[in-house]
Amino acid sequence: MLNNPDQNIRLDYNNMMKEFVGSYGFTSDDFTALTEKIDAATAAMKIKREQGFMDWRDLPHNQEEVVDEILAYAAENAGKFEAFVLLGIGGSALGPMAVQQAINHQFYNELPREKRGGHPKFYVVDNVDPERLACLFDIIDVDKCLFNVVSKSGSTSETMSQFMIIKQMLEEKLGAGNVHNHIVCTTDKEKGNLIKIAKDEGYKTFIIPSGVGGRFSQLTPVGLLPAAFTGIDIRALLAGAATMDKLCKADNITQNPAYMYGLLNYLAMQKGMPMSVMMPYADSLKYISDWYAQLWAESLGKKYDNNGNIVNVGPTPIKALGATDQHSQVQLYVEGPYDKIIVFIGVDEYRKTVTIPKIYSDISSLGFLGGVTHNELIAVEQLSTEHALRSAGRPNMTITLPSVNEFTIGQLLYMFMVATAFAGELLNINTFDQPGVEEGKNATYAMFGRPGYEDKKRELDARPAKKPAYIIG
C-alpha cells in the first residue's frame, strides 16, 4: 500500500470552468490574471516552511521515532483496556474521529472484541454537555479504560474539566497510586499545565510539536496515538501525506492539487460564492467534512488582513453527505442563490459490495433496481447530482479516492491542510491564529473568576441587559 501510485487521489475541476458551467465558472485567463498573486503566495509558502512557520508540513517525514514510540506503547497496552477514551475538543477530537470513521468498521464499537482485532472500543468526549459525560459513564467502567487527555496548552476548560472529573473517579476506584496507568497525555513539551501535571503525577506523555496548531495536528500524536490503539496503520497514513507533499511542491498551479483547490475557492469567494459545501459519497468519509469545517472556518475566517485592514473575509464550510443530502439540501444548491461551490468526494472502489435482489420485476419503478449493486447506485447518484449542478450552472469539483484506506486518507488530509494555507496566502491573512475563538475562551475564564481576567469580567458585567420585550415565551 505504501507509495502505490494506483492509490493516488484525483482532483477534477472541470465543472468549475466556464466552458462547463457558464458565467459563474472560471477560465484560464482568470488564473493568468492572478499570476503575480499566485507567485507571491507560492514564494511565501516556501519561505514560511523553511523558516519553521509551518512545521506541520514536515510531519510526514520527521516522526520515525515518534511512530516507533506510539506503536511500542500501543503494543505494551494491548488487551489491557476495554476502551480508549479521548478527551479533547476542536482539532484534538475532529481529526481522530474522522480517521477512525474512515478506516475502521462503521459500527466498530458494536463489534465483539475479536472482530475488532483485539483492539479497545473508541470514544471521544469533545463537549461539556453534562449529559454527554454522564451517559458515557453508563456504558464504560472507568477502571477498565485508558484516557487520552489532549490539550496543548493544558488550560482548555472543556478538556481539563473532563480530566479532573475522571481523575477523581479513578482515584476513588483504584487509589491515587494506580491512576497513572489509565491516563496518557498529549500536550506541549514544556509549556502549559498539562505537561507539569503529567510530570508531577507520572503520566505517559506524547508531545505536540510547538509549531503545530490544533487543526493541523492530526498527523502528530494527537491523531496517531488513538489511531494506533484502534489498529489503524499510522505509517501508511504518513506515507500518504508524504506522497501528497511531493505533489504540493509543484510551482505550476495546474500540477499542484492543493494550490489549485485553494485558488478555485479564492476565485469563488471573489465572485460572490463564499460557501463551500463538502459532500462525500461515502459514510466512511462523513466526519472528514466535520474536520474540514474547522480547518476551513477557523483558518480563513478573519477580521483583519496581514496589513491590519478590516476585511472580514472567509468561506463558510457546509457539511453534506451523498446520497442522504440529495433529499435534504440539493434542492437549494441547484435552484437557490449562486453563492456556493460544491465539493464532491467520491470513491472508485468501496470495501464491500451489496447487490439488490431481482424481485418486484412487475413494478416498473422498482424492478429496474434488481441485480444492481449499491456500489453502482451510489456512484450513479453522485454522477447525477454533479450533472444536475452542472446543468444549472453551479460550480462544483470532485475529489476521488481510489479506495478508502490509510494511504489515501493521509493524502486527503494533507492536501486540505496545504490548500488552506495557500488560500490564506491569497487572502493575505494569518491562517494560523484564531482571535475570535480566543475571545470566547477569555470570556469563559473571566466569568468563572480565573485570575488575570478581571478586566474582561468587568467588561462582561457591563454588557447591556436584555429587554424582556424581545423575549417570547
N, C-alpha and C positions, 0 to 999 in steps of 0.2 A: 504493500500500500504506500510506503514512503516514497515520495518523489516520483509518483506514477503520472506521466503526462496525460494518460487517459482519464485521470480523475481531476483535471484542471477545470475550474468553474468558468462560465462564459457570461459576458455582458453583451446583450443585444439591445442597441438603442435605435434601431430602425424607426420605431414608432415615436421617437422624439423629434424626428426630422420633418421639415416642412413638406417634403415630397410625399410623405405618407399620411400626415395628419392635418395638413393645411396651415392656416395662418398662425396657429398657436405653436407650431413646430419651429425648428431651427434649421439653419443652413451652414455649410462650411464657411460661408462668409462671416457668419456670427462668431465662429471660432477665430477666424483670421483677425477680425476687428479687436479681439481681446488678446492678441499675441503678446503685447507688452505686459499686460496684467498677468497672463499665464506664465510668461518667462520670469517675472518678478516673484510670483508665488512659488514656482519651481525652485528658483535660487534660494528663497527663504526656507523652504523645506530642507534643502541640503545643509544650509548653514546651521539651522536650529538642531538638526540631527548631529552634526559634527561638534557642536558646542554643548551637547548634552541636555538640550531643552526638550527632546523627545526620546527619552530613554526607553519608552515602550517599544520603539521601533527595533531595538536590539534584542528584545526578549526572545525571539525565535532562535537566536544564535548564541546566547551567553549564559544559558541556565543548566548546563550539563550537571554540575554539582548539585544544584537545587533539585533537579529532577531525580537524581540518584537518592538524595536525602528523603524526598517525598515518597518515592517508591519503597525505600527501606522502612520508613515509618509505617506506611500502609501495610507492608508485609508483616512487620513486627506485631501489628494490632489486628491482623486477620483473624476473624472468628471471635473476637473478644466482645464486640458490641452488637446489639440488635439494631441500633440506628445511629446514623451520623447526622447531627443536627447543626445546621449553620445559622449562627446569629449574625445578621448583617443587614444593611439597607442600601438602596441605590445600587451602585456598581458592584458592591460587595455581595449582592444577592442575585441581581438580574442575570449576570453572566453565568454563574454556576447553574442557575435554573434553566437557562437557555440551552447550555451544553448537555445537561442531564436529560432534558426533554428530547433533544435532537438525537442523542446517541443511544440511550438505553430504552428498554421496553416502555411503551407509553403508559402502562399500568405497573411500573416497576415495583412500587411498594406493595402492591397486592399479590405479587408472585411469591410462592414459597421460597425460602432461602436458597435451596439448591438450584432453583431456576434463576436466581439472581447471581449465580456463580459463587455463592457463599458470602456475597458482599452485604453490608448492612443496608437497611432502609435509609432513605434520604429525605430529610425535611429542611425547609428553610423558613425561619421566622423573621420576617422583614417588616413588621409593623408593631405598634404598641396598642392596637385594639385589644382591650383586656380579654375579650372572648377568645382571641387567637391563641394566646399562650395557655389559657385555661383549658381550651379544647385539646391542645397538644398534650397536656398532662393527662388527659383522659385516655390517650392511646399509646403513651410510652411510659416506661419505667426509667426515671432519670438515672438510676444507678446502673442501668444497662446501656447507656448512651455515651457517645463521645460528642462533646460540644465544641464546635469550632467558632471562636469569637473573632470576628473580623472587623477591625477598626484601625485605620492608620493613625489617627490622632489619639485614639483611646478616650475621646471625650464625646463620641457620638451618643447623644442622650438615649435614643431608642435602643441601640445595641448594648450599651453599657448597663442600662436598666435591666434588660433581659439577663445579662450575665450576672448581675448582682442577685437577682431572684433565684436563678438556677444554682449559683454557687452556694447560697444559703441552704437550698433544698438538698444539695449533695452533701453538705456538711452535716445536716440533720440525719441523713440516712447512713452515711459512710464514716463520719468523723473527719475532722479537718485534715488529718494526715493522709487521707486517701483521695482527696478531691483532685489532686494534680494529675492523676491517671485518667481523668474523664474530661479534661479541658485542654485544648490546644489553641494557641493564639496566633493570629496572622496580623502583623502590625508593623510599625516603623522600627528600624534598627535601634534608634537611640531616643527619639522624641516621643512625648506623649505619655499618658497614664498607663496604657495597657502594657507597654514593654516593661515599665517599672513594676507593675503588679505581677507580670509573668516571671520576672527575675526573682522578686521577693518571695513568691509563693510556689516557684518551681514548676511552672507550666512549660511544656514543649512549645517552642516558638518558631514560626516561619516568617520571613521578612518580605515586606513590600518594598521594592526599590524606591529610594527617596524621590526620584524624578518621575514617578508614575502615579497619576491620579486615579481615583476610584473607577471612573467609567472606562479607563484604558487599562484596567488591571486584570482582565480575565486570563491573560497568559502569564501571570505571576502566580505565586502560591494561593492567591485569592481564589482562582478558578482551578488551578492544577491539583491542589490538595483534595477538595471534595470529589473531583473527577477521578483521581486515583483510587479513592476509597470505594467508589462505586464501579470499578472495573473498566473505566474509560482509558484508552491508550493515549496518555498525555504526550508521549514522544511523537506520535503521528499528528496530534493536534498542532504541536510546534513545527513539525515538518511542513504541514500545510501552510502555516503562516510564513515560514521561510520561503516557500515557493512563491507565494504572493508578493513577498518583499522584493524578490528579483524582478517581477513584472512591474512593481511600483517604482523601480529605479529608472524606468524609461522616461526620457525627456519629451519624446514625441507623445502628445496628448492622445493620439489615436491608437497608441500601443500600450497605454497605461490605464487599466480599468478603473483604478481608484481615482485618478485625476479626472478621467472622463466623467465618472459618476459625480464627482464634486462639481465639475464645470457645468454639467447639464442641470444640476439642481440650482446652481448660482444663476444661470441664464433664466431658469423658470421663475426664480424669485424676482429677477429684474423685469420679467414680463407679466408680473401680477399673479403668479402661481406659487404662493409661498407654502402650500400644503403638500406634504409628501406622504402618500398612502403606501404602506408596505403590506403586500398581500401574498404571503406564501401559500402555495397549493400543496401543503403537507402539514398535517397536525404536528409532526415532529419538529417543525420549524416555527411553530406558533410563538414561542417565547423569544425567538430571535427578534421579532418585532418589538417586544417589550424592552429588550436590552437596547435595541437600536433607538427606540424612542427617547431614552435617557441620553444616550450618546449624542444624538442629533439636537435635542432641545437644550440640554444643559451646556453643550459646547458652543452652539451657534446663535442662541437667543441672547443678544446683548444690547444694552442701552447705549454704550459708548464704543466708538471705534478706537484704533490704536493712536489716533491723534487727539483724542479727548472730545471729539464731536459727538453730540447726541444723534444716534442713528436709528435706534430701536429696530434692529434687524433680527431676522431669524426665521427659519422654516418651522412649520408646525407638523410634527410627525403624527400620523394616524395609523392605528393598527386595524388590520382586517385579516380575514382568513378565507381562502378559497377552498371548497366551493361554498362554505357556510354563508359568507357575507355577500354572495351574489344575491341572496334572498333578503338582505337587510340594508346594504349600503350601495350597491352598484347602480341602482336607480338614480341616486344623487350624482354619482360620478359620470354617468352617461348623459344626463339631461340637466344637471344643476349648473352652478356657476363655473366659469372657466378659471378656477383658482387652484387647481390640483394637478399633480402628476401622480401616476400610479406606477409602483414598482412591484412587478410580479417576481416571485421566487419559485421556480419550477424544479422538478426532479425528473431526470431521464429514466432512472430505474429504481423503483420502490423495493423495499426489502421483503415485501410479502405480495402475493398475488391472490386476489379473491375474484371468483367467477360467478356471475349471476346465472341462476339456473334457467333452463329453457322451459318456462311454464307461462301460462296465460297467453299463449300464442294467438288465441281467438280475440284478445283485446288489443287493438292496434296501438293504443297508447302505452302498452306495457310489453307486448310481445317482442318489439324490436330490441329490447334490452337483453333478451335471452342469449346466453353464450358470450356476452360482452363482459370484460373484466372491469372491476372498479379502477384498476390502473389505467385502462383506456378511457373510462368515463371521466375521471378527474383531469386527465390530460386534455381531453376534448373540451371540457368545461373551461379550463384555463384558456385554451385557444379561442373559444367562442367569446369569452369576456374580453380578451385582447381585441378580437375583431370588432365587437360592439363599440369599444372605446375608440379604436382607430377610425371606424366609420363615422363616429360622431365628432371627429377632430380633436380627441382628447389625448394629449401626450402620455405615453407610457413606455416603460422599458422592462426587460426581463433578464433576471439573473438565473442561470440554470446550473444546478449541481448534477454531475453525472450520477451520483448516488449520495445519500446522507451518511457520512462517516466522519471520523475524527479529522482526516486529511482535508476533506472539502469544507468542514466547519471551520477549521483553522484558517483556511484561505478566506472564507466569507467574513469572519470576524476581523481579520487583519485588513482586508480591503475596505471595510466600512470605517475602520479607525483612521486609515490613511486618507480616505475620501473626506472624512470630517475635518481633519487638519488642513487639507488642501482647500476645502470650501471656506474655512476660516481665514486662510490667507487671501483668497479672492475677495472676501468681505472686509478685509482689513480690520479684523477684531482679534482679541485674545481668546483663542479656542479653549484654553486650559484653566481659566478661572470660572467662578460661579458666584459672583457677588449677590445675586438675587437669592440664592439658596442660603448664603451666609446670613443675610438679613433675617430670614425666618429662624435660623438657629439661634442667633443672638437674642431675638425677642423671646424665645423659649427660655434661654438661660436667665434672662432678666426677670421674667415672670416668676421663676422659681427661686430667685434670690441668690443666684450664683455670684460670688464675689467678683468685682471688676466690671459688672454690668449695671451699676447703679444709674448711670445717665440714661441708658436705654430703658430702664424701669420707669424713670421719671417721664420719659417720652411716651411710654405706653399708658401710664396713669393719666397723662394729659390728653389722650385721644378723645375726640368728640363723642359724647353719649349718643346712643342710638335713640331714634324717635319712635315711640310706640305707634304713632300714626302710620308708620311704614312697615308695621308688622301685622300680618293677618293670622288669626287663629289663636 
